[in-house]
Amino acid sequence: YQIPAYNSLYASLDKETTNMFGVIVDKAIFRDTIKKDLQDHNVAWSNVLSEQVSEKLTGIAGKLRVESIPTYIIFDNQGKILYRGSEIGQVNGVLLQLKSKQ
């Protein structure tokens, strides 16, 4: 479970130059369960529920072309995608590089 590590990372970010949000892909019927899980794990960053309708992703997950779960997408301040993939080690590396530039 990665949430504790992400909580620490989020707490260390310079919020004026870097931010983080989650896109949760699931069926809308699980919305209350998802909200409770986020509260139980003290998730501080913003999250958006992108509903899955059959095999098609809608909302922000569809617009960001999420093809697998999890998918991590890192943007710079101009909206350029710096990383898209599912490797948590690579995500941490990109985020550490960004943090070192702050």
Backbone hydrogen bonds, N-H to C=O, Kabsch-Sander energy under -0.5 kcal/mol:
donor,donor_aa,acceptor,acceptor_aa,energy
6,Y,2,Q,-2.2
7,N,3,I,-2.8
8,S,4,P,-1.9
9,L,5,A,-2.3
10,Y,6,Y,-3.1
11,A,7,N,-2.2
12,S,8,S,-1.3
12,S,9,L,-0.5
13,L,9,L,-0.8
13,L,10,Y,-1.0
15,K,13,L,-1.0
17,T,14,D,-1.6
18,T,14,D,-2.4
22,G,46,S,-2.7
24,I,22,G,-0.5
24,I,48,V,-3.2
25,V,23,V,-0.6
26,D,24,I,-0.7
26,D,50,S,-1.2
30,F,27,K,-2.2
31,R,28,A,-1.9
34,I,30,F,-2.7
35,K,31,R,-2.5
36,K,32,D,-2.2
37,D,33,T,-2.4
38,L,34,I,-2.4
39,Q,35,K,-2.2
40,D,36,K,-3.1
41,H,37,D,-1.7
42,N,39,Q,-1.7
43,V,38,L,-2.5
46,S,20,M,-0.7
48,V,22,G,-2.7
50,S,24,I,-3.0
50,S,48,V,-0.7
51,E,49,L,-0.7
52,Q,26,D,-1.6
53,V,51,E,-0.6
53,V,56,K,-2.1
54,S,52,Q,-0.6
56,K,53,V,-2.0
58,T,51,E,-1.6
61,A,58,T,-0.7
62,G,58,T,-1.1
63,K,59,G,-2.1
64,L,60,I,-2.5
65,R,62,G,-1.0
66,V,61,A,-2.7
72,Y,85,G,-3.7
74,I,83,Y,-2.5
76,D,80,K,-2.2
79,G,76,D,-1.9
82,L,74,I,-3.7
82,L,80,K,-0.6
83,Y,74,I,-1.5
85,G,72,Y,-1.9
88,I,86,S,-0.8
91,V,87,E,-1.9
92,N,88,I,-2.6
93,G,89,G,-1.9
94,V,90,Q,-2.4
95,L,91,V,-2.7
96,L,92,N,-2.4
97,Q,93,G,-2.1
98,L,94,V,-2.4
99,K,95,L,-2.6
100,S,96,L,-2.3
101,K,97,Q,-1.0
101,K,98,L,-0.6
102,Q,98,L,-0.5
102,Q,99,K,-1.1
